Amino acid sequence: MSDGRNHEVGGIPVGSDAAAYFRHVMAAVPTSVVAVGGRADLDPVVMILGSFTSVSLDPMLVGFFVGREAARWKMLRASDRFCVNVLDETQAWISEQLARPGEPDLSSIDWSPSSGGAIAIAGTVARFDVTPIAEHDAGDHLFVLCRVDYLEEPTGSSPLVYHDGQYRGVRVPDSG
Ligand SMILES: Cc1cc2nc3c(=O)[nH]c(=O)nc-3n(C[C@H](O)[C@H](O)[C@H](O)COP(=O)(O)O)c2cc1C
């Protein structure tokens, strides 16, 4: 299998920056916004991610992609378990606050230890307690594979979506 490194990508308009064009096309793909919290008994660290995904049903596995050089991941990976908090549509401010580089600012964020002892944020749509079990190379990112340890009943409220460079809510399309 090719590693893709020397592969020439088609469709990029002449004269445009390839990476910027890739970002532009990817901006059309909506994502959820999750706040992955580390262990509550260590320095509180949370990282905002749009790349959280379900991986396997049996065994139950989830995962996400982190920038290889992301300083926040270097802080978070000191934890041997995480709480994945799926943000609610009213929580864009939490994403903005926690996505800033530097020390994570948890001031004014209501959190408590999750069942697995990681940072659980109040008012989120769904929460998963997970244990990281592997890191795989994924270009300039790493794929972090996690075992699911504990599932909370989702609240049923509307999730936050990131699309076209903006935070949005979910809108039910017109049926007609
Ligand atoms: C909506 C949103 C989605 C993001 N998704 C990811 C992601 O999937 N992977 C990642 O490494 N960083 C992602 N980030 C960036 C990190 O949250 C954070 O801003 C970045 O790690 C800060 O840089 P630093 O870690 O070098 O300090 C996302 C940021 C936002 C606002």
PDBQT file of the ligand as one rigid body, heavy atoms in Angstrom, charges set to zero:
ROOT
HETATM    1  C1  LIG A 201     -13.783  22.838  16.292  1.00  0.00    +0.000 C 
HETATM    2  C2  LIG A 201     -12.341  22.417  16.511  1.00  0.00    +0.000 A 
HETATM    3  C3  LIG A 201     -11.943  21.125  16.165  1.00  0.00    +0.000 A 
HETATM    4  C4  LIG A 201     -10.609  20.719  16.371  1.00  0.00    +0.000 A 
HETATM    5  N1  LIG A 201     -10.256  19.446  16.052  1.00  0.00    +0.000 NA
HETATM    6  C5  LIG A 201      -8.985  19.032  16.271  1.00  0.00    +0.000 A 
HETATM    7  C6  LIG A 201      -8.616  17.680  15.989  1.00  0.00    +0.000 A 
HETATM    8  O1  LIG A 201      -9.424  16.846  15.582  1.00  0.00    +0.000 OA
HETATM    9  N2  LIG A 201      -7.314  17.311  16.226  1.00  0.00    +0.000 N 
HETATM   10  C7  LIG A 201      -6.378  18.216  16.709  1.00  0.00    +0.000 A 
HETATM   11  O2  LIG A 201      -5.219  17.834  16.880  1.00  0.00    +0.000 OA
HETATM   12  N3  LIG A 201      -6.717  19.501  16.988  1.00  0.00    +0.000 NA
HETATM   13  C8  LIG A 201      -7.980  19.923  16.793  1.00  0.00    +0.000 A 
HETATM   14  N4  LIG A 201      -8.338  21.208  17.104  1.00  0.00    +0.000 N 
HETATM   15  C9  LIG A 201      -7.300  22.113  17.647  1.00  0.00    +0.000 C 
HETATM   16  C10 LIG A 201      -7.094  21.918  19.166  1.00  0.00    +0.000 C 
HETATM   17  O3  LIG A 201      -8.323  21.948  19.873  1.00  0.00    +0.000 OA
HETATM   18  C11 LIG A 201      -6.230  23.050  19.803  1.00  0.00    +0.000 C 
HETATM   19  O4  LIG A 201      -6.728  24.279  19.389  1.00  0.00    +0.000 OA
HETATM   20  C12 LIG A 201      -4.811  22.926  19.420  1.00  0.00    +0.000 C 
HETATM   21  O5  LIG A 201      -4.319  21.689  19.864  1.00  0.00    +0.000 OA
HETATM   22  C13 LIG A 201      -4.013  24.068  20.114  1.00  0.00    +0.000 C 
HETATM   23  O6  LIG A 201      -2.672  24.016  19.689  1.00  0.00    +0.000 OA
HETATM   24  P1  LIG A 201      -1.542  23.404  20.648  1.00  0.00    +0.000 P 
HETATM   25  O7  LIG A 201      -1.991  22.035  21.046  1.00  0.00    +0.000 OA
HETATM   26  O8  LIG A 201      -0.306  23.313  19.817  1.00  0.00    +0.000 OA
HETATM   27  O9  LIG A 201      -1.432  24.326  21.822  1.00  0.00    +0.000 OA
HETATM   28  C14 LIG A 201      -9.654  21.631  16.909  1.00  0.00    +0.000 A 
HETATM   29  C15 LIG A 201     -10.073  22.932  17.254  1.00  0.00    +0.000 A 
HETATM   30  C16 LIG A 201     -11.394  23.320  17.057  1.00  0.00    +0.000 A 
HETATM   31  C17 LIG A 201     -11.807  24.712  17.446  1.00  0.00    +0.000 C 
ENDROOT
TORSDOF 0
